[in-house]
Amino acid sequence: MDIRLSRPCIDDPSRYIAECHLGKRLDMEKLCEVLRCAGAKELKCSIKLGVARFELEGRSVMLYQSGRVDIRKIRNTDEAQNVMEVVMSMVKDAFNDISS
């Protein structure tokens, strides 16, 4: 999984925003339901906009319908990899099986 640390976080320049891609599109209706059932903290989910945002272990995670993932407040790529593994296991049932 290719993870890039992009720009520093505005509120804490010692931390970064990690960007990566799940490799598959997400079914937003399934995703919102999966995250609600998982008890995702501070969940905001918009099927119309194709984006879900929630807090995970003190980090802000944004999932896009395209499969893109942004994780804020990351220190390094190892930390981003660990968070991505948690995210992947949470959302694996929300992948869109139809390739588009």
N, C-alpha and C positions, 0 to 999 in steps of 0.2 A: 504494500500500500504506500503510495507516494504522498508524503506529508510535507508541506512547505510552511515554514514559519514566515509570515508576511510582516506587515507593519506592527510596530509596538502598540499596546493598548494605550488609549488616551489617558485613562485614569491611573495607570501604573506602567510607566515606560520600561520597567524591568521585566515585564511580561509581554507576551506576543499573542497574535491571533494566528492560529494554525488553520491552514486550508487543506482540505483533501477531498477525495471523491470516492463514493461507495462503488462506483463502476456500474451501477444499475439505477434506473429511475425508481422513485418511490410512489406508491399509491397513497395519496394524501389522506383519503378517508380512513384507510387501514392504519396509516401512521398515527393519526390523531387518536384513534381508538386504542392502539397498542400503547402509546405513551400515557394516555389516561389510565389504562388498566395497570401500567407499571408504576403509577403514582409519581410521575415526573413532577418535580417541584417547579412552581411558578410557570406552568405550561401555558403558552399562547400558541394556538394552532389555527392557521387560516387555510382552508381547503381552496378558497377562491384565489388567494395570493400564492399558494403553493409553497408555504413556509411554516415551519414549526420551531419554536424557541422554548428552551427550558434550562433549568439549572441542574448541574450534575457535579457533585463533589467540589462545590465552590467555583465552578466554571460555567460560563454561558455557552450553550450549544445551540447552533442554528442548523436545521436540516432543510434542504431545498428539494423540491419535487424532482429536479434534474439529477439528484444524487450528490450534489455538493454539500460539504459539511464545513462549517466554520466553528472553531472552538476558541473562545476568548479566555484570557488570563492564563496562558500556558507559559511555562518557563523554558522548556526545550522539547526537542522532537521525541525523546523517550517518553516524557510525560504525555505528549500528544498521542503517541502510539497506544499507551495504556488506556487513555480516555476513549480513543477510537474503538478499541476492542470491546469496551463496555457498551458503547453506542451501537456497534454492529450487532452484539448479542441482543440488545433491546429491540432493534428495528428489523431484524431478519425476516419477520413475518409480514413486513409492509412493503417488500420489494414488488415492483410491478413486473409480472411475468411476461407481459406483452412488450416486445421490443419495439421501441418507436424512435 
